[in-house]
Amino acid sequence: MRSATLVCIVLAFATGTANGKAALSIVVYGATGDVGTHIVQEALNRGHQFTAVSRRPEQVEMQHDRLSIVKGDLLDRASVAGTVSNKDVVIVSVRGVIGDSGTPESALQFLAAEILVDVLSQLGDPAPRLLHVGGSGSLEVEPGVRYAAKLPKVFIPKGLEVEILGQILALEFYRKVDDVQWTYVTPPKNFTNGPRTGVFRIGGDQALEDKRGRTRLSRADFAVALIDEAEQAQHVRQRISVAY
Ligand SMILES: NC(=O)c1ccc[n+]([C@@H]2O[C@H](COP(=O)([O-])OP(=O)(O)OC[C@H]3O[C@@H](n4cnc5c(N)ncnc54)[C@H](OP(=O)(O)O)[C@@H]3O)[C@@H](O)[C@H]2O)c1
């Protein structure tokens, strides 16, 4: 065997994942969050290289030889551009409301979509794919009726309402984007701390209900679906939903 071939085989083995696929370089905004911590764990367990971004990286306790922790803020366009270049996949799983306008445009989820699409479209062909963790308020519970319209507004804090509407706005924004490889991955309304089962269904715009009319999923299983999409790119420029 020629030595160049041997080097290639050794390199491929060294960068491979548990399921034999090439390891991806994944960056996550929101790695310290309730959902993000499951995403980090799932990606590391599968052998990927991971960059966790936090505004306060000193607070991140996770350690792993394939995990880099970097300081970054999604609202800082220059830092975003530096962080996402040369990566395979960017995942955004953040929450927040910026300012006090009370409009959906002030939801961090919408602002993140705008900033990341701008940065990625400027990177052109080598740009990473973008996976956006969406909101269940955007799912249809009846033909033409979103879950957000069914929520009892009096019981919902204003900030959460802004985020729910901001997530819908983000989805509408992505649907007009044709020069970035985005996927909007939506959890169901009941997002639990249950175990990782690896068994779930993938749907589209309609909320997926189980036989008992429940629409639910553990964060651990959501992370499985998200990293499946990172590896397989089966739903580029689509919104998908995940539930049992
Ligand atoms: N049923 C549902 O539909 C449902 C339920 C829950 C969550 N979600 C969605 O899941 C996603 C994650 O939610 P979560 O519950 O995991 O949120 P979380 O626990 O509140 O975490 C929020 C994350 O946002 C990050 N963040 C905030 N501002 C940032 C900024 N300016 N730049 C970079 N990062 C920033 C924080 O990172 P640092 O503080 O480390 O910087 C933190 O990791 C959101 O999109 C949310 O809408 C959906």
The ligand as an ORCA input file, in Angstrom:
! r2SCAN-3c Opt
* xyz 0 1
  N     -41.830     23.866     23.565
  C     -41.085     24.755     22.928
  O     -41.407     25.215     21.840
  C     -39.786     25.189     23.535
  C     -39.558     25.044     24.898
  C     -38.328     25.448     25.402
  C     -37.383     26.022     24.558
  N     -37.651     26.170     23.247
  C     -36.675     26.774     22.344
  O     -35.422     26.141     22.572
  C     -34.369     27.078     22.420
  C     -33.454     27.031     23.634
  O     -34.201     27.253     24.802
  P     -33.595     26.919     26.258
  O     -34.763     26.592     27.120
  O     -32.471     25.939     26.133
  O     -33.014     28.339     26.679
  P     -32.186     28.725     28.017
  O     -32.001     27.547     28.887
  O     -32.870     29.932     28.592
  O     -30.783     29.143     27.433
  C     -30.680     30.308     26.661
  C     -29.337     30.317     25.971
  O     -29.282     31.488     25.165
  C     -27.937     31.938     25.177
  N     -27.910     33.362     24.849
  C     -28.716     34.337     25.337
  N     -28.374     35.528     24.794
  C     -27.332     35.289     23.953
  C     -26.549     36.119     23.100
  N     -26.791     37.440     22.992
  N     -25.571     35.544     22.379
  C     -25.330     34.208     22.474
  N     -26.037     33.361     23.266
  C     -27.032     33.909     23.990
  C     -27.449     31.675     26.586
  O     -26.044     31.540     26.545
  P     -25.011     32.268     27.575
  O     -25.828     32.805     28.719
  O     -24.081     31.163     27.967
  O     -24.341     33.312     26.742
  C     -28.129     30.347     26.922
  O     -27.299     29.261     26.626
  C     -35.023     28.441     22.179
  O     -35.027     28.681     20.803
  C     -36.439     28.250     22.672
  O     -37.360     29.090     21.991
  C     -38.822     25.752     22.700
*
